[in-house]
């Protein structure tokens, strides 16, 4: 088997989106991949679905809102991620100071001086402590009492600053909106963080090797957002056990990956997962990363819809061969599973299948 094909199959298998691998729960998926990118929470939920068997949206919400086994926060690259609650504190200790320092300049540009930042953090924590989980809009209303503009990015950056400082974290959904809670109330500390400093960097490298291999140090630096020297040192300190042999697929493994999926952002180069001539179909610009149709780890088209009972619409890449009956059947199964996941009705719209 060609090396590039083998590497792609191994990566898809490591990410639980190939090789017929599917996990059994939210906890099992996150234990395998460590984090699911979650600036778009419904997309993150669909990313969990693509990696699991029989998962429902209710089960995801139960894990985040009731069981508290998964938590959303700003971790790798300063981007919102959904991670195991057991890993949240050491990840926050590793990345919080990095992105607090990087955010300081933006806060100054917004006219938010150190005194206002301190007062805002105190107001946010006291408001949540007294009133329970609060949405971004509700916290913004409270911050206006300190002279913070209700429009623009000031309130958002002050809320994010409190989260990076370890004072608050994302809590339960309320009417479709995220809420914030006190970190120490939501995820009580049970002792010192299990990894700190260089040990945390090495643990992150180890988890990345397992979830994203085959990969290299520069892939790890790209995914993590650590400084190049730090990331390379952590990478070199972790033993590579080598991936398991990948079996030749008997039938194509088809997955409908959501927008912003880990598999599309976890490496410095995109050409193994998306043909170069179709890259702009997936990355059209403006920070967008479209949902993709994946066959054995290779993107063959994009898709949209599937939320609130809307039909899944598949758009194969132009100029490609029509999908084989086996791939078309796999797309139909995935479309039906998305409807089942959200308990919506199942409709599939195709173009050139």
N, C-alpha and C positions, 0 to 999 in steps of 0.2 A: 504494500500500500504506500502511495506517495507520502513523503514526510509531512507536507503541509496538510494533507487530508487527515493523517493520523493525529497531528497536533490539534486540529479543529475538533475532531471527534473526542479527543481526550478532554479538551476544554469544555465542550458541551456536557460531557459526562460529569466532570468535576462540578459544574454549575447546576446539575440536576435538570438539564434541559436537553439531554440526548442520551443515547444508549439505553433507552427505555427506563431510565432512572427516574423515579418519583418518590418523594418523601411522604410521610404519613401525617404530618402536622406542621403548624406554624413553627413550633419549637424545633422540630427536626430540620426544616428548611434553613432556619437562621443558624442553627448549630453547624450546618454544612457550609453555608456561604458567608457567615458572620453578619453581613449587612445587606439590606435591599435599599437601593436609592429611593428616597421618599419625599422629594419636594412636591410631587404630585401623589397624594396619598392613595387615591383610587388606582393609579397606575402601579404603585407599590403592592397593593393588595392583589392585583392581577399578576404581578411578578411572583408572588407567593403561590398563587393558583397554578401558574405554569410549571412550577417545580414540585407540586404535591398531587396526591391522588385523593379525589373526593372532597377537597377543601371547600368550605363555604365562606362567604363574606362575613356571616355571623360568627364563624369560628375565629376569623381574623380579629374582628372587633372584640370578641370575648378575650382573646389573648392580650390585646392592648388596653382594653377598658376595664376589665373585671379581674382576670387572672394576673395581669401586670407582668407577664412573662416576656413581653416585647415592649420596647419603648422607642419613641421617635425623638431624635435630637440631631444637633449639628456635630458631626464627627469627621470622618475622612474628607479632606479637601474643603472642610467648612460647609459641606453640603448636608442637607437633611437626609438622614438614614434611619431605617428601622433596624434595630439591633436587639440581641437577647438582653433582657434586663440584667442578667448576671454579668454581662460585659460592659454595661453602660458606664459604670463609675471609672474603671481603669481607662476606657477610651476617652472619657471626658477629661480625666487627669492628664492624658497624653496630648489631646488636641485643644482643650479649652484655652490654655495659656497661649498657644500658637495663634489662634484666631482672635483672641482678645487683643493681642499685640497688633495684629494686622488690621483689626477693626478700629483701632484708636485714631488712625488718620481720617477714616471716613466720618467718625463721630465729630472730629474737629471741623471737617469741611461742612458738616451740618450745623455747626455752631453749638454743639453740645459739649460744654466744658466739663472738667473733672468733678466739680461740685454738683452740677446738674445730674451727671451720671450716677453719682453716689446717692443723691436724694431720690432719683428715679428708681434705683434698685431697691431702696428701702420702701418706697411707696408700693412698688409692685409686690414685694414679699408680704407686706402688711395687709394689702388689699386681698390677696389670695388667702392668707392666713385667716382673715376675718370673714370672708365671704365664700370661700370654697373655690372650685375651678372657675376660671374666668377666660373668656375668649380674647383674642387679639383686639377686637373692637371694644370690648369692655375695658381692657387695660389701657387702650388708647384714650378712652374717655377719662379715666383716672389721671393719666399723665398730663392732660390739658390743664389740670389744676396747678401744675408746675410751670405752665407757660409753653409746653411742648405743642407744636402745631398738630392739629388733628389729621391733616392731609400730608401727603409726602411720605418719606421714609424714616423720619426721626423716631417715631414711636416703635416701628419695627426693629430698628437697630438697638434701641434701649431694651426691648424685650429680649432680643437675641443675646445681648450682652449679659443680661441676668441669667440666661440659660447657660452660656459659656462659662460663667463664673460659678456654676454649680448651685445656684439658688433655686431655680425652677426647671421644670421639664414639661414636655407635652403630656397631657392627661387624657381623659375620655373625650370622645366626640359628643357634641351637643348640637342637634339639629343640622348635622352636616358640617359644623365648624369645629376646628380643633380648640381645645381649651388648654390652659396652663395650670399646673399644680406645683406645690413646693416639692422639690426633689427629695428632701429628707422625709417627708410624709408619705410620698408616693412609693419611693424605693428606699426604705430605711436601711442605713448602713449596718452591716452585721460584723464589721471588723475592718482592718486595713484593706486597701485595694490589693488584689492578688498579684498585680504586676505594676511596676512603677519604673520610670526612667528608661534605661537601656533594656531592662527586662520586658517592659511593655512594648518597646520597639521590636524586640525579637519575637515576642508572642504575635504581634501583628503580622510580621513577615511570615511566621510559621503558618498562621491561619490563611494568609493570602496564597502561599504556595499550594496549600491543600485545595483551596476553593477555585483557584484560577490557573493551575498548571496545565500544560507547560507554559512557563513564563520566565522572565528574568528580572534582574534588579531594577532596570529602568522601567519596566512595567509596574513594579511595586511602587516605585517613587511616583509615577504618574497617578496611580490609583489612590495612594495614601495621602499625597500632598505633603509628606515629610520632606525636609531638605535633602538634596541629592546625597550628600555625604552621610547623613544620618541613615537614610534608607539603604544605601549600599552597604554600610557597616552592619546593619541589622540583617540584611539579606545574607551576607557572607557568614554570619554567625550561626545561621540556621541550617541544619543538615537537610539536604534534598534526598528524600527516600526514593524518589522516582515514582512515576505513575504506574498504575496497574496496566497490563496489556489490554488494548482496546479490541473488543470483538468486532468483526465485520458485521454491520447491521443487516439483518435478514429483510427487514422492512424499513422504509424511511421513517425516522422519528420526527414528527411534525409538531411544532409548538408555535402558538401565537404569543410572541413576547410583547409586553406593553411598551409604551414610550419610556425613554430614559432607563432602559433596563441595564442592570449590572454588566451583562455580557457584552453590551455595546460600548461601555465606558470604562471597562476595567483594564484596558491595555493601551499602551502608547500608540500602537498601530491598529488600524481598522481592517486591513486588507485580508486578514484571515477569515473574518466573519462576514464581511460585506464586499462583493466584487467592486473594484475601484471604479469601474464605469458607472456604477449605480450608487456611489456614495452620496451624491447630492439628493437622491431620493430619500435617504434615511436622515441625513444632516442637511436640511435645506437652508440653514442659517438662522440667525436670531436666537441661538441657544436651543433650538428645537432638536429633538431626537425622536423620530417617528416610531410608532409601533411596527414591528416587523414579523413577517412569516418566515420561520426558521425550519429548514430541513437538514437534519444531521449536522446542526451547528452552522449552516450557511444560509444567509438571508436570500430569499428568492422573490420577495415582494414586501409590500406594506399593507397594513389594514387599519380600519377605523371603525368606530361605533362600538356596539356591545354593552353600552351603559344604559341603565334604566330601561331595558327591554328593546333598545334600538338594534337594528340588524347589524351584523358584522359585514363590512364591505372589504373585500380583498382586491388589491391591485398588484398583479404580478409585474415584475420589472419589464419595461418595454424591450422587445427584441428577444426575449427569452422563449424557450420552447414551452408549449402548453404543459401544464402540470399533468403528471402521470395520474392514472386512476387511483393509485395508492396514495399519492400526495393529496389529491383532491379529497379523498376519503378522510385523510388525516386532518385536513383543514375543516371539514364538516364536523368531525368529532370535537375538535378544539372549539369551534364556534358554539356547538351545543353545550360544551362544558362551561364556557363563559356565561351562557344564559343560566345554566344550573347554578353556577357559583353565586350569581346575584339574584337567583330565583325569578329571573325575568322570562319572557317568552323567547323562543328560539327562532330567529330568522337569519338567513345567510344570503347576502347579495354578492355575486361574483362577477368578475370581469376578466374573461379569457382563461378561466380555469380549464 
